[in-house]
C-alpha cells in the first residue's frame, strides 16, 4: 500500500514514517502542501494522511486533488477537533479524521478500516488458491481438495489475513492487529501461537506434514506452498 503522508512537524513525521514502514506501507513524506500536490501529480496513492495546517497552505486543498481519483482514501490528522473543521473535511470527501495526539495502534486500525472499504468489492469476489486449499471470502468458506474445511471464526480470520497478503510476510504484530481490528476482540500473543498451530494442523491434514503457513525466522509468517 502506498501512503502519502503530509506533516510539517519533522519530528512527528520521522517517527510516524518509521512506524508505517515497519507495517510494510510504502511511504512518501511531504512537509509542505506544494510538495504534496506535486507528489499527487507524479504518483498514485492508496491513502493520504493529511495534516490540516501547513506552512504554505492546508490539507483541504490536497484532499480535493486526491479525491479526483476515486480510489484514493483520505484521513485527516488534526489538532483542531471542533465540529466545523471535521465537517469541512468530511464534506470534501475525507474518509476519516483523527485528533492529535493519537496512539499509533489507533491510527493503524483506522487506516485498515478505511482501506477495507476501498478493497471490499475486489476482496469479496476474489478466490484464493494455495496448494489444495481454496478460500471463498464471499461465502466465508474454505475447501481442502474439494471438501469443505471447518474452521473456527478466529482460524478463518487468520487464514484470510495471510491469504490477502498474497505471499508477503506478516509480522506477529500485524496478525494480532488484523484479528483484533476485524472482530473487536483482544487476542494475546500466546493465543495467536495456539491459533497458528491449530490452523497448520487443519491445513496439513491429520499428520500436519503439509505446512502452508511458513515461518520466516525473525520476521513473521507467510502463506504459500
C-alpha positions as CSV (number, residue, x, y, z in Angstrom):
1,X,0.0,0.0,0.0
2,X,1.3,3.4,-1.0
3,X,0.7,6.2,1.5
4,X,1.2,10.0,1.0
5,X,2.0,11.4,4.5
6,X,1.8,15.2,4.9
7,X,3.1,16.7,8.2
8,X,5.0,19.9,8.7
9,X,6.4,18.8,12.1
10,X,9.6,17.0,11.2
11,X,10.0,15.0,14.4
12,X,6.4,13.7,14.3
13,X,6.8,12.9,10.6
14,X,10.0,11.0,11.2
15,X,8.5,8.8,13.9
16,X,5.3,8.1,12.2
17,X,7.0,7.4,8.8
18,X,9.2,4.8,10.6
19,X,6.1,3.1,12.2
20,X,4.3,2.9,8.9
21,X,7.3,1.4,7.1
22,X,7.5,-1.2,9.9
23,X,4.0,-2.2,8.9
24,X,5.1,-2.6,5.3
25,X,3.5,0.6,4.0
26,X,5.4,2.4,1.2
27,X,5.5,6.0,2.4
28,X,6.2,9.3,0.7
29,X,6.5,12.1,3.3
30,X,6.0,15.7,2.5
31,X,6.3,18.7,4.8
32,X,4.6,21.3,2.5
33,X,1.3,21.5,0.7
34,X,3.2,22.3,-2.6
35,X,5.3,19.1,-2.2
36,X,2.2,17.0,-1.6
37,X,0.4,18.5,-4.6
38,X,3.4,17.7,-6.8
39,X,3.5,14.2,-5.4
40,X,-0.1,13.6,-6.4
41,X,0.9,14.6,-10.0
42,X,3.7,12.1,-10.0
43,X,2.3,9.1,-8.3
44,X,-1.0,7.3,-7.4
45,X,-1.5,6.6,-3.7
46,X,-3.9,4.2,-1.9
47,X,-4.2,6.5,1.2
48,X,-3.4,10.1,2.1
49,X,-2.6,11.1,5.7
50,X,-3.0,14.8,5.8
51,X,-2.2,17.4,8.4
52,X,-4.7,20.3,8.2
53,X,-2.4,23.2,8.9
54,X,0.7,23.6,6.7
55,X,3.1,26.5,6.3
56,X,2.2,27.1,2.7
57,X,-1.5,26.0,2.6
58,X,-3.7,23.4,4.2
59,X,-4.7,19.8,3.9
60,X,-8.1,20.6,2.4
61,X,-6.5,21.6,-1.0
62,X,-4.6,18.3,-1.0
63,X,-7.7,16.4,-0.2
64,X,-9.6,18.0,-3.1
65,X,-6.9,17.0,-5.5
66,X,-6.5,13.4,-4.1
67,X,-10.3,12.8,-4.3
68,X,-10.3,13.4,-8.0
69,X,-9.1,9.8,-8.1
70,X,-12.0,7.8,-6.6
71,X,-9.8,5.0,-5.4
72,X,-7.7,7.2,-3.0
73,X,-8.6,7.2,0.7
74,X,-8.0,10.3,2.9
75,X,-7.6,10.6,6.6
76,X,-7.0,14.0,8.3
77,X,-4.6,14.3,11.2
78,X,-5.7,17.4,13.0
79,X,-5.2,19.2,16.3
80,X,-8.5,21.0,15.7
81,X,-11.3,18.7,16.6
82,X,-14.1,21.3,16.5
83,X,-17.1,20.4,14.6
84,X,-16.5,22.9,11.8
85,X,-13.2,21.5,10.8
86,X,-14.4,18.0,11.0
87,X,-17.5,18.6,8.8
88,X,-15.5,20.6,6.3
89,X,-13.0,17.7,5.8
90,X,-15.8,15.1,5.6
91,X,-17.8,17.2,3.1
92,X,-14.7,17.3,0.9
93,X,-14.7,13.5,0.7
94,X,-12.3,12.6,3.6
95,X,-12.9,9.1,4.9
96,X,-11.9,9.7,8.5
97,X,-10.1,12.1,10.8
98,X,-8.0,11.5,14.0
99,X,-7.2,14.1,16.6
100,X,-3.6,14.7,17.7
101,X,-2.1,13.4,19.9
102,X,-3.0,9.8,18.9
103,X,-1.7,6.3,19.5
104,X,-0.1,4.6,16.5
105,X,-2.2,1.5,17.1
106,X,-5.4,3.6,16.8
107,X,-4.2,5.2,13.6
108,X,-3.2,1.8,12.1
109,X,-6.7,0.5,13.0
110,X,-8.4,3.5,11.3
111,X,-6.2,3.1,8.2
112,X,-7.0,-0.6,7.8
113,X,-10.7,0.1,8.3
114,X,-10.8,2.8,5.7
115,X,-8.7,0.8,3.2
116,X,-11.0,-2.2,3.5
117,X,-13.9,-0.1,2.3
118,X,-12.0,0.5,-1.0
119,X,-10.9,-3.1,-1.3
120,X,-14.1,-4.8,-0.2
121,X,-15.5,-5.4,-3.7
122,X,-12.3,-6.8,-5.0
123,X,-11.5,-9.0,-2.0
124,X,-15.0,-10.4,-1.6
125,X,-15.1,-11.6,-5.2
126,X,-11.6,-13.0,-5.3
127,X,-10.9,-16.7,-4.7
128,X,-7.6,-17.6,-3.1
129,X,-6.0,-20.8,-4.2
130,X,-3.0,-22.1,-2.2
131,X,-1.9,-25.6,-2.9
132,X,-5.0,-27.8,-2.4
133,X,-6.7,-25.1,-0.3
134,X,-9.4,-22.8,-1.8
135,X,-10.8,-19.8,0.1
136,X,-14.1,-18.1,-0.9
137,X,-14.3,-14.8,1.0
138,X,-17.8,-14.0,-0.2
139,X,-19.2,-17.3,1.3
140,X,-16.6,-17.3,4.2
141,X,-15.8,-20.9,3.2
142,X,-12.6,-22.9,2.9
143,X,-12.1,-26.1,0.9
144,X,-9.3,-28.7,1.0
145,X,-9.1,-30.9,-2.1
146,X,-12.7,-30.0,-2.9
147,X,-14.1,-30.8,0.6
148,X,-15.2,-28.1,3.0
149,X,-12.8,-27.4,5.8
150,X,-14.4,-26.4,9.0
151,X,-12.5,-23.6,10.9
152,X,-13.4,-21.6,13.9
153,X,-14.1,-17.9,13.4
154,X,-10.6,-16.8,14.5
155,X,-8.9,-19.6,12.5
156,X,-10.7,-18.4,9.4
157,X,-9.8,-14.7,10.0
158,X,-6.2,-15.7,10.5
159,X,-6.1,-17.7,7.3
160,X,-7.8,-14.9,5.3
161,X,-5.4,-12.3,6.6
162,X,-2.5,-14.4,5.4
163,X,-4.2,-15.1,2.1
164,X,-4.9,-11.4,1.4
165,X,-1.1,-10.7,1.9
166,X,-0.6,-12.8,-1.2
167,X,2.7,-14.4,-0.2
168,X,4.1,-11.4,1.7
169,X,5.4,-11.9,5.2
170,X,3.2,-10.7,8.0
171,X,4.7,-10.0,11.4
172,X,3.0,-11.3,14.6
173,X,2.0,-7.7,15.4
174,X,0.3,-7.3,12.0
175,X,-1.6,-10.6,12.6
176,X,-2.6,-9.5,16.1
177,X,-3.7,-6.1,14.7
178,X,-5.7,-7.7,11.9
179,X,-7.5,-10.2,14.2
180,X,-8.2,-7.6,16.9
181,X,-9.4,-5.0,14.5
182,X,-11.8,-7.2,12.5
183,X,-13.5,-8.9,15.4
184,X,-13.2,-6.2,18.0
185,X,-11.8,-8.9,20.3
186,X,-8.5,-8.9,22.1
187,X,-6.1,-11.6,21.0
188,X,-2.9,-12.2,23.1
189,X,0.4,-13.3,21.6
190,X,0.2,-16.7,23.3
191,X,-3.3,-17.2,21.9
192,X,-2.1,-16.3,18.4
193,X,0.5,-19.1,18.7
194,X,-2.2,-21.6,19.5
195,X,-4.3,-20.5,16.5
196,X,-1.4,-20.8,14.1
197,X,-0.6,-24.3,15.4
198,X,-4.3,-25.4,15.1
199,X,-4.6,-23.9,11.7
200,X,-1.5,-25.6,10.5
201,X,-2.8,-28.9,11.6
202,X,-6.1,-28.4,9.8
203,X,-4.5,-27.2,6.6
204,X,-2.0,-30.0,6.6
205,X,-4.3,-32.9,7.4
206,X,-4.2,-35.1,10.5
207,X,-0.5,-35.7,10.2
208,X,0.3,-32.0,10.0
209,X,3.1,-32.6,7.5
210,X,1.9,-30.3,4.7
211,X,2.6,-26.8,6.2
212,X,1.2,-24.0,4.1
213,X,1.9,-21.4,6.8
214,X,5.6,-20.7,6.5
215,X,7.7,-19.3,9.4
216,X,10.1,-16.7,8.3
217,X,12.6,-16.5,11.2
218,X,12.9,-13.2,12.8
219,X,10.2,-11.7,10.6
220,X,6.8,-13.5,10.8
221,X,4.7,-15.7,8.7
222,X,3.5,-16.1,5.1
223,X,1.1,-18.3,3.3
224,X,2.4,-20.4,0.4
225,X,3.5,-23.8,-0.9
